[in-house]
Amino acid sequence: MKKKVLIIISLFSFLICFSQKKKSSKIGNASIEELKMVRYENDSTANAIVLYEHANHYLDEKRDYNRTTDYYFRIKILKKAGFNKATIRIPSYGKEKVHHIKGITYNLNQGDRIKKTHLISKNIFTKKLNEKWKEITFTMPALKVGSIIEYVYSVTTPYSQMDDWLFQSDIPKVKSDFTASILGNWKYNIRVIGFLPLTTNQFNVDKNCVYIPAMGKGACALLAYGIENIPAFKEEKHMLSAKNFKSRLVFDLESYRHPSQGIEKYTKTWRDADKRLKNNFLDKQTSKKNYFKKQLPSTIFNSTSELNKAKAIFSFIKNHYTWNGDYWPSAKVRIKKAFTNKFGNIFDINLSLYNSLKAAEIETYLILTSTRDRAMPTKLHPVINEFNYLLVKIVIDNKEYYLDASKKQLPFGLVQFQALNGDGRLLNFKKGSVWEPIKLNNKAFKTIKVKLNLSEEETTASIKISTKSYYAVNKRARIQSKSEDEYIESFESNYPFLEVDTFKVENLNQVAKNLNETYTVTLEDVYRDGVFYINPFLITQHTRNPFKLKKRDYPVDFGYPSENTYIFSMQIPEGYKLKKELNNKTVILPNNGGKYLITTKVYNTTMTLFCKISINKSVYTSQEYHALKEFFNHIIKSQDVILEMVKE
């Protein structure tokens, strides 16, 4: 949530040229040609399309010289699946006012006559979300496939923060424009996010836009940005937040020049930001090592090995706390209180870890980052509220470790998957903070061994699953959240052709060790009409490619490298033979990006299959996307097999 800074300008009598307001788009622009459109040539799959949208931002003399943004939207509904675009939700913060809401739905009558249905005020609703936010909603009337909906509204705000303008969304757009007139004493850092080029990019200065009695004339920055023929942004698996890639404008307030009191800076240097982080954001909670030295068992400090000492401290803090599910502190950080309550957010827990490690005289740093559901923090300048996660880094014998004590299932040297969101900002309050990649060097492993026992009466199997790193973290969390019966039921629902007879788990709470699961199962519907039908990829078959786009402009981000090994063996029953053996296959990704290997072997009456999928990188570029997509196509095709055993 963006911080809001209140503007106070009522001290002055402004005589302003308000020509900017005239640039706002007016309602009433649907045409017969647009109504006759039945599909969008650039994207035949589109359910709806934005024909035109425009936001115009200016100082509003009729509303106490607060800032107003007039919004205009005209959208064509192409399919029933696009009806959701007719329900509009407008968030409103604090003292913001949403006003001048108007809407028209256009349809074609017989004889190509346009019928207009107006939005009526009684169908506009306001809902309070919490103490700070409310939401205004309305649904456009008389909706049909082929309708055009057109609506406008204005938002007036006393705050200085300008909202992002999203050029790109989940439906295509013909044209999207943003215009603004900003008083010269307000300075913003304007960022253009995304891969689409601007078709309009204008910046001009009107030196006579403001006249202040007894002070003279003032200038305004006149902005105009636009993009045409905007494709829909299509999300896919294994990506960071879409906010990193959707084309949009971002406005970061840098400074305000007061006519008589000088310049107030909001976007500061990193040196200024470090001071603010330490004193305000972290609320001076980085200097509590003496307190934690008294709280930790004295035996921890007796170890002569720094690494063993660090592991003991990590284990103590992790087991002492229960994470409350919050990332960002809702109030000032108070780690003594949180430690006493044994309950806290990410900052409480990892600041406690930081201070405890400092008490043990281990080289320790804090790293700020953000979760994967948020945009990666910009590196251009400090925007503190873009961070919402805190990690700890230690250096022992020139080796770096990244720590996160927030979840019981996390081993030493691993952090929550949600915290893997690009580089982090390492805080060094003496030398200055720096950006650095978070390199865990911790590949996720999974090994599955299946041994099948075929019989005309009953077919059984033993299944052993061993996981490490993130695979084990996720599996431990699932097992611990359910009873044993619930977990078995969940397993059987995922594999409905199996019935679990016995289940055993090892190292559930020993997170430094591999998590081992052992099942004995009975298979259903394997023997029919004198033939055994076996899917050798019993519980690991890939059936869907996660990558389906023709082109993906943004990276594939798995978060971590992985290795999956599958070993299958079975004894061919006496009097039977394998009708057809499987083909061996090897697929290698370019630049040592990964490898897929499948080999089969039949020796006497034993058939063995070995399969390994290696994903060697955490992130693959958009240029590597096609190769990765084909890599998974090969996996799916090679695993789409059924073994048949017939009588000799």
C-alpha positions in Angstrom: 0.0 0.0 0.0 1.4 3.3 -1.0 2.1 5.9 1.6 -0.1 9.0 1.3 1.4 12.5 1.9 -1.2 15.2 2.6 -0.9 18.3 0.5 -1.8 21.7 2.1 -2.1 24.5 -0.4 -5.0 26.5 0.8 -2.7 29.2 2.2 -2.4 30.7 -1.3 -4.8 32.2 -3.6 -3.9 30.6 -6.9 -5.1 32.1 -10.2 -4.4 29.2 -12.6 -5.0 28.5 -16.2 -7.1 25.4 -16.0 -6.8 24.4 -19.7 -5.7 20.9 -18.5 -9.2 20.0 -17.4 -10.4 20.5 -21.0 -8.2 17.6 -22.1 -10.4 15.1 -20.1 -12.3 12.7 -22.4 -16.0 13.1 -22.5 -18.7 10.4 -22.6 -20.7 9.7 -25.7 -18.2 8.4 -28.3 -19.4 4.9 -29.3 -19.8 4.5 -33.0 -21.8 2.1 -35.2 -18.6 0.7 -36.6 -17.4 -0.3 -33.1 -20.8 -1.8 -32.3 -20.7 -3.9 -35.4 -17.3 -5.4 -34.5 -17.6 -9.1 -33.7 -14.0 -10.0 -33.2 -10.7 -8.3 -32.7 -8.3 -8.9 -35.5 -5.2 -8.7 -33.4 -6.5 -11.3 -30.9 -9.4 -13.5 -31.9 -9.4 -15.1 -28.4 -10.3 -11.8 -26.7 -13.5 -11.8 -24.6 -13.5 -8.0 -24.5 -11.3 -5.1 -25.7 -10.6 -1.6 -24.5 -11.4 0.7 -27.4 -10.0 3.7 -25.6 -9.1 4.7 -22.1 -7.7 7.9 -20.8 -6.7 9.4 -17.4 -6.2 13.2 -17.1 -4.6 14.6 -13.9 -4.7 18.3 -12.9 -5.2 20.7 -10.0 -8.9 21.3 -9.4 -9.8 24.9 -8.4 -13.4 23.8 -7.8 -12.3 21.3 -5.2 -10.1 23.4 -2.9 -7.1 23.1 -5.3 -6.8 19.4 -4.6 -5.7 17.0 -7.3 -8.3 15.5 -9.5 -7.9 12.7 -12.1 -10.7 12.2 -14.6 -11.0 8.7 -15.9 -12.6 7.6 -19.2 -13.1 4.0 -20.4 -14.8 2.6 -23.6 -14.9 -1.2 -23.8 -16.4 -3.6 -26.3 -17.9 -6.9 -25.0 -17.1 -9.7 -27.5 -18.1 -12.8 -25.6 -20.1 -13.7 -22.5 -16.8 -14.4 -20.7 -16.2 -10.6 -21.0 -19.2 -9.6 -19.0 -17.1 -9.3 -15.9 -15.6 -6.1 -17.4 -19.0 -4.4 -16.8 -18.6 -4.5 -13.0 -16.3 -1.7 -12.0 -14.6 -1.4 -8.6 -13.0 1.9 -7.6 -10.8 1.9 -4.4 -10.8 5.1 -2.3 -8.4 5.9 0.4 -8.9 8.2 3.4 -10.1 11.7 2.4 -10.2 10.9 -1.3 -13.5 11.6 -3.1 -14.9 9.6 -6.0 -17.5 11.7 -8.0 -19.1 12.4 -11.4 -19.7 8.8 -12.1 -21.5 8.4 -15.4 -22.1 5.4 -17.6 -23.8 4.3 -20.9 -24.3 0.9 -22.4 -24.7 1.0 -26.2 -26.5 -1.7 -28.2 -27.6 -1.9 -31.8 -31.3 -2.2 -32.5 -32.8 -3.4 -35.8 -32.0 -1.0 -38.5 -28.6 -0.3 -37.0 -30.0 2.2 -34.6 -28.0 2.8 -31.5 -29.8 2.3 -28.2 -28.3 3.9 -25.1 -29.0 2.7 -21.5 -27.7 5.0 -18.8 -26.3 4.0 -15.5 -28.5 5.3 -12.7 -27.2 6.6 -9.4 -29.2 4.2 -7.2 -27.1 1.3 -8.7 -23.8 2.9 -7.5 -22.8 1.4 -4.2 -20.1 2.3 -1.6 -18.7 -0.4 0.7 -16.4 0.3 3.7 -13.5 -2.2 3.6 -11.6 -1.0 6.7 -10.9 2.2 8.6 -8.8 3.6 5.7 -10.3 2.1 2.6 -13.7 2.0 0.9 -14.8 0.7 -2.5 -17.3 2.2 -4.9 -18.9 -0.4 -7.3 -21.4 -0.4 -10.1 -22.4 -2.7 -12.9 -23.3 -1.4 -16.4 -26.9 -2.1 -17.4 -28.4 -3.8 -20.5 -25.3 -5.9 -21.2 -25.2 -8.2 -24.2 -22.6 -9.8 -26.4 -21.7 -7.0 -28.7 -22.4 -4.2 -26.3 -20.1 -1.2 -25.8 -19.8 0.1 -22.2 -18.6 3.6 -21.6 -18.1 5.2 -18.3 -16.3 8.1 -16.6 -15.5 9.0 -13.0 -13.2 11.4 -11.2 -11.1 10.9 -8.1 -10.1 14.0 -6.1 -7.3 13.5 -3.5 -5.6 15.7 -0.9 -2.6 13.4 -1.1 0.6 13.9 -3.1 1.0 10.3 -4.2 -0.1 9.7 -7.8 -1.5 6.2 -8.6 0.1 4.0 -11.2 -1.5 4.1 -14.7 -1.8 0.6 -16.1 -1.4 0.5 -19.9 -1.7 -3.2 -20.0 -4.3 -5.6 -18.5 -5.8 -9.1 -19.1 -7.6 -7.9 -22.3 -6.2 -6.1 -25.3 -6.5 -2.4 -25.8 -6.6 -0.3 -28.9 -5.3 2.9 -27.2 -4.4 4.0 -23.7 -3.5 7.6 -22.8 -2.3 9.4 -19.7 -2.0 13.1 -19.5 -1.2 15.4 -16.5 -0.4 18.9 -15.5 1.8 19.0 -12.4 2.8 22.1 -10.6 6.5 22.8 -10.9 7.2 22.7 -7.2 6.2 19.0 -7.1 8.9 16.7 -8.6 8.3 13.1 -9.4 10.5 10.3 -10.6 8.5 8.8 -13.4 9.2 5.2 -14.4 7.9 3.3 -17.4 7.6 -0.4 -16.5 7.1 -3.2 -19.1 8.2 -4.2 -22.6 5.9 -2.2 -24.8 7.3 1.0 -26.4 5.5 4.3 -25.9 3.7 5.7 -29.0 3.2 9.0 -27.2 5.9 10.4 -25.0 5.7 14.2 -24.4 7.1 16.4 -21.7 6.6 20.2 -21.9 6.7 23.1 -19.5 4.1 25.8 -19.3 5.9 28.7 -17.7 2.7 30.7 -17.1 0.3 28.1 -15.7 0.2 29.6 -12.2 0.1 33.1 -10.8 0.5 33.6 -7.1 -0.3 37.2 -5.9 2.8 38.9 -4.5 5.0 36.1 -5.7 4.6 35.9 -9.5 4.2 33.3 -12.2 4.8 29.6 -11.8 5.4 26.7 -14.1 3.7 23.4 -14.7 5.0 20.1 -16.2 2.7 18.9 -19.0 2.9 15.2 -19.5 1.4 13.0 -22.2 2.1 9.2 -22.4 0.3 6.7 -24.6 0.5 3.2 -26.1 -1.5 1.9 -29.0 -2.4 -1.7 -30.0 -1.6 -3.2 -26.6 -1.8 -7.0 -26.4 -3.4 -8.6 -23.4 -1.0 -9.6 -20.7 -1.2 -13.3 -20.2 0.0 -14.8 -17.0 1.6 -18.2 -16.8 3.1 -20.5 -14.2 6.6 -19.8 -12.7 6.6 -16.1 -12.9 7.2 -13.2 -10.4 4.4 -10.7 -9.9 2.8 -9.4 -13.1 3.5 -5.9 -11.7 7.1 -6.4 -12.8 6.1 -6.9 -16.4 2.8 -5.2 -17.3 3.3 -1.9 -19.1 2.5 0.9 -16.6 3.5 4.3 -15.4 4.8 4.7 -11.9 5.1 8.0 -10.1 7.5 8.3 -7.1 7.4 11.6 -5.3 10.9 13.0 -5.1 10.5 16.4 -3.5 8.2 19.4 -2.8 9.5 23.0 -3.0 7.6 25.2 -0.6 7.3 28.8 -1.8 8.7 30.1 1.5 10.1 27.2 3.5 12.6 25.5 1.1 12.6 21.9 -0.3 11.2 18.9 1.4 12.6 15.6 0.0 10.5 12.4 0.0 12.7 10.2 -2.2 16.1 10.5 -0.6 19.6 9.1 -1.3 20.4 5.6 0.0 22.5 7.2 2.7 19.4 9.1 4.0 17.3 6.0 3.5 19.7 3.9 5.6 19.3 6.3 8.5 15.5 6.3 8.2 15.5 2.5 7.9 17.5 2.1 11.1 15.8 4.8 13.2 12.2 4.8 11.9 11.4 1.8 9.8 13.3 -0.7 12.0 12.7 1.6 15.0 16.2 1.2 16.5 15.6 -2.5 17.1 18.9 -3.5 15.6 20.9 -2.8 18.8 19.3 -5.3 21.2 22.1 -7.9 21.3 22.7 -7.5 25.1 19.1 -8.3 25.8 19.2 -11.5 23.6 22.5 -12.6 25.1 20.7 -12.8 28.4 17.8 -14.7 26.9 19.6 -17.4 25.0 20.9 -20.5 26.8 24.5 -19.9 27.9 25.6 -23.2 26.5 25.0 -21.9 23.0 27.9 -19.4 23.5 30.3 -22.1 24.7 30.7 -23.8 21.3 34.1 -23.2 19.7 32.6 -23.6 16.2 31.1 -20.4 14.8 28.9 -22.5 12.4 27.6 -24.8 15.1 26.9 -21.7 17.3 25.0 -20.0 14.5 23.0 -23.2 13.9 22.1 -23.5 17.6 21.0 -19.8 17.7 18.9 -20.2 14.5 17.2 -23.3 15.9 16.5 -21.6 19.2 14.9 -18.5 17.7 12.9 -20.6 15.1 11.5 -22.9 17.7 10.9 -20.1 20.2 8.6 -18.1 17.9 5.3 -18.8 16.1 4.9 -16.7 13.0 1.6 -14.8 13.0 1.4 -14.9 9.2 2.2 -11.2 8.7 5.2 -9.9 6.7 5.0 -6.2 7.3 4.8 -4.8 10.8 1.3 -3.2 11.3 2.8 -1.0 14.1 6.2 -0.2 15.5 8.6 -3.1 15.8 9.0 -4.2 19.4 11.1 -7.3 19.5 11.3 -7.6 23.3 7.6 -7.8 23.5 7.3 -10.2 20.6 10.0 -12.4 22.2 8.1 -12.5 25.5 4.9 -13.4 23.7 6.7 -16.0 21.5 4.6 -14.6 18.6 5.4 -12.2 15.9 5.7 -11.1 12.2 8.7 -11.6 9.9 10.4 -8.5 11.2 10.0 -9.5 14.8 11.4 -12.9 14.3 14.3 -12.2 12.0 15.4 -9.1 14.0 15.5 -11.3 17.0 17.7 -13.7 15.1 19.9 -10.8 13.9 20.5 -9.5 17.4 21.1 -13.0 18.8 23.8 -13.7 16.2 25.3 -10.3 16.8 25.4 -11.2 20.5 27.5 -14.3 19.5 29.9 -12.0 17.6 29.1 -13.6 14.3 29.4 -11.3 11.2 25.7 -10.6 10.5 23.7 -8.4 8.2 20.0 -7.6 7.5 18.6 -7.9 4.0 15.4 -6.2 2.9 13.4 -7.7 0.1 9.8 -8.1 -1.0 7.5 -11.1 -1.5 6.9 -12.7 -4.9 3.4 -11.3 -5.1 4.7 -7.8 -5.1 6.8 -5.9 -7.7 10.5 -6.1 -7.2 11.8 -2.9 -5.5 13.2 -0.4 -7.9 17.0 0.1 -7.8 16.8 3.6 -9.3 16.2 5.3 -6.0 15.0 4.3 -2.5 11.3 3.5 -2.2 11.1 2.1 1.3 7.5 1.0 1.2 8.3 -1.4 -1.7 10.0 -3.7 0.8 8.0 -6.0 3.1 10.4 -8.9 4.0 13.5 -9.1 6.2 16.2 -11.8 6.0 19.4 -12.4 7.8 22.8 -13.0 6.3 25.8 -14.3 8.1 29.4 -14.8 6.9 31.5 -17.6 8.5 34.9 -18.7 7.1 34.2 -16.6 4.0 31.0 -18.5 3.3 27.7 -16.8 3.1 24.4 -18.1 4.6 21.0 -16.6 4.3 18.6 -17.3 7.2 14.9 -17.0 7.9 13.6 -18.3 11.2 9.9 -17.7 10.4 8.8 -21.2 9.7 9.4 -24.4 11.7 10.0 -26.4 8.4 12.9 -24.2 7.2 16.4 -25.6 7.7 19.5 -23.5 8.3 20.5 -21.8 5.0 17.0 -21.6 3.4 14.4 -18.8 3.3 10.7 -18.8 2.6 10.1 -19.3 -1.1 7.9 -16.2 -1.1 11.0 -14.1 -0.2 12.8 -15.1 -3.4 12.0 -12.0 -5.4 15.1 -10.7 -7.2 18.0 -9.0 -5.4 17.9 -7.9 -1.8 19.2 -4.7 -0.2 21.9 -5.5 2.3 21.9 -3.0 5.1 25.2 -1.9 6.4 24.7 1.1 8.6 28.4 2.0 8.7 29.5 1.5 5.1 26.1 2.0 3.4 23.6 -0.4 2.0 24.1 -2.3 -1.3 22.1 -4.5 -3.6 23.1 -8.1 -3.8 21.7 -11.3 -5.2 20.3 -13.8 -2.8 22.2 -17.0 -3.7 21.1 -20.0 -1.6 23.1 -22.7 -3.5 20.5 -25.1 -2.4 19.0 -27.3 -5.1 15.7 -29.1 -4.4 15.9 -32.9 -4.7 13.2 -35.5 -4.9 13.8 -39.2 -5.4 10.9 -41.7 -5.9 11.4 -45.4 -6.0 8.5 -47.7 -7.0 8.7 -51.5 -6.8 5.7 -53.2 -8.4 4.6 -56.7 -7.5 2.3 -58.1 -10.3 -0.2 -60.8 -9.8 -3.4 -61.9 -11.6 -5.2 -61.8 -8.2 -3.8 -58.5 -6.8 -1.1 -56.0 -7.8 0.7 -54.2 -5.0 3.6 -51.7 -4.9 6.0 -50.2 -2.4 6.7 -46.5 -2.9 9.6 -44.6 -1.3 9.8 -40.8 -1.6 12.7 -38.8 -0.3 12.8 -35.0 -0.5 15.2 -32.3 0.4 15.3 -28.5 0.4 12.1 -26.7 -0.8 10.4 -30.0 -1.7 10.8 -31.1 1.9 9.7 -27.8 3.3 6.5 -27.9 1.4 5.9 -31.6 2.1 6.5 -31.2 5.8 4.0 -28.3 6.0 1.4 -30.4 4.3 1.9 -33.5 6.5 1.9 -31.4 9.7 -1.3 -29.6 8.8 -3.3 -32.8 8.6 -3.9 -35.9 10.6 -2.4 -39.2 9.2 -5.8 -40.3 7.9 -6.4 -36.9 6.3 -3.0 -37.0 4.6 -3.6 -40.5 3.3 -7.0 -39.5 2.0 -5.4 -36.6 0.2 -2.8 -38.9 -1.4 -5.5 -41.3 -2.6 -7.5 -38.4 -4.1 -4.5 -37.4 -6.1 -4.0 -40.9 -7.3 -7.5 -42.5 -7.4 -6.2 -45.8 -8.9 -4.2 -46.5 -5.7 -5.3 -47.6 -2.2 -2.9 -47.0 0.6 -2.3 -50.0 2.9 0.4 -48.6 5.1 2.2 -45.3 5.5 5.3 -44.3 7.4 7.2 -41.0 7.6 10.8 -40.4 8.8 12.5 -37.2 9.9 9.4 -35.1 9.9 10.8 -32.7 12.5 14.5 -33.2 11.7 14.5 -30.5 9.0 18.2 -30.8 8.4 17.7 -34.3 7.1 15.9 -35.7 4.1 12.1 -36.2 4.6 11.3 -39.9 3.8 7.9 -41.3 3.1 7.2 -45.0 2.6 3.9 -46.4 1.3 2.5 -49.8 0.4 -0.3 -49.6 -2.0 -2.8 -51.7 -3.9 -3.4 -50.9 -7.6 -6.8 -51.2 -9.1 -7.8 -52.2 -12.6 -4.4 -53.4 -13.7 -5.3 -56.9 -15.0 -8.0 -57.1 -17.7 -8.8 -59.9 -20.2 -5.5 -61.7 -19.6 -3.3 -58.6 -20.1 -1.5 -56.4 -17.5 -1.7 -52.7 -18.3 0.8 -50.7 -16.3 1.6 -46.9 -16.3 5.3 -47.0 -15.2 5.1 -43.3 -14.1 2.8 -44.3 -11.3 2.9 -41.0 -9.3 5.1 -38.7 -11.2 3.7 -38.5 -14.7 3.8 -35.0 -16.4 0.6 -34.6 -18.3 0.4 -30.8 -18.8 3.0 -28.4 -20.1 3.1 -25.3 -17.8 4.3 -23.3 -20.8 1.7 -22.7 -23.5 2.3 -19.2 -24.8 3.6 -18.6 -28.3 5.8 -15.9 -27.0 6.6 -14.9 -23.4 8.3 -11.6 -22.9 9.0 -12.1 -19.2 11.4 -14.6 -17.5 10.5 -18.1 -16.2 11.3 -18.0 -12.5 11.3 -21.3 -10.7 12.8 -19.8 -7.6 15.4 -22.5 -7.2 17.1 -25.3 -9.3 15.7 -28.8 -8.9 16.4 -32.4 -9.6 13.7 -35.1 -9.8 14.7 -38.8 -10.0 12.3 -41.6 -10.6 13.2 -45.3 -10.4 10.6 -47.9 -11.3 11.1 -51.7 -11.2 8.8 -54.7 -11.6 9.1 -58.4 -11.9 7.5 -59.8 -15.0 5.2 -62.6 -14.0 6.0 -66.1 -15.1 4.4 -66.9 -18.5 4.2 -63.3 -19.5 6.3 -61.0 -21.7 6.6 -57.3 -22.3 4.7 -56.6 -25.5 6.9 -53.5 -26.4 9.9 -52.0 -24.7 10.1 -48.2 -24.1 12.6 -46.1 -26.0 15.4 -44.4 -24.2 15.6 -40.6 -24.6 17.9 -37.7 -23.7 17.0 -34.0 -24.0 19.4 -31.3 -23.1 18.6 -27.6 -22.6 21.1 -25.1 -24.1 23.7 -23.4 -21.9 23.6 -26.3 -19.4 20.1 -25.2 -18.5 18.9 -28.7 -17.7 18.6 -32.3 -18.8 15.9 -35.0 -19.2 17.0 -38.6 -19.2 14.9 -41.8 -19.5 16.4 -45.3 -19.8 14.8 -48.7 -19.6 16.3 -52.1 -19.2 14.9 -55.6 -19.2 17.2 -58.3 -17.6 15.8 -61.8 -17.3 12.4 -61.2 -15.8 13.1 -57.7 -14.2 12.2 -54.5 -15.9 13.8 -51.3 -14.6 13.1 -47.7 -15.7 15.3 -44.7 -14.7 14.2 -41.1 -15.2 15.8 -37.9 -14.2 14.7 -34.3 -14.8 17.3 -31.6 -13.9 16.4 -28.0 -13.9 19.8 -26.4 -13.4 18.8 -22.7 -13.1 16.4 -20.7 -11.0 15.6 -18.2 -13.8 15.4 -18.7 -17.6 15.2 -15.7 -19.9 12.5 -15.0 -22.4 15.0 -16.0 -25.2 15.2 -19.5 -23.5 11.5 -19.9 -23.3 10.9 -21.8 -26.5 13.6 -24.4 -25.6 12.1 -24.8 -22.1 8.6 -25.2 -23.6 9.9 -27.9 -26.0 11.8 -29.6 -23.2 8.6 -30.1 -21.3 6.8 -31.3 -24.4 9.4 -34.0 -24.8 8.9 -35.0 -21.2 5.1 -35.2 -21.5 5.3 -37.2 -24.8 7.8 -39.7 -23.5 5.8 -40.3 -20.3 2.5 -40.9 -22.1 2.9 -44.6 -22.2 1.2 -47.8 -21.0 3.2 -51.0 -20.6 1.4 -54.2 -21.7 2.3 -57.6 -20.6 0.8 -60.5 -22.5 1.0 -64.2 -22.2 3.8 -65.8 -24.1 
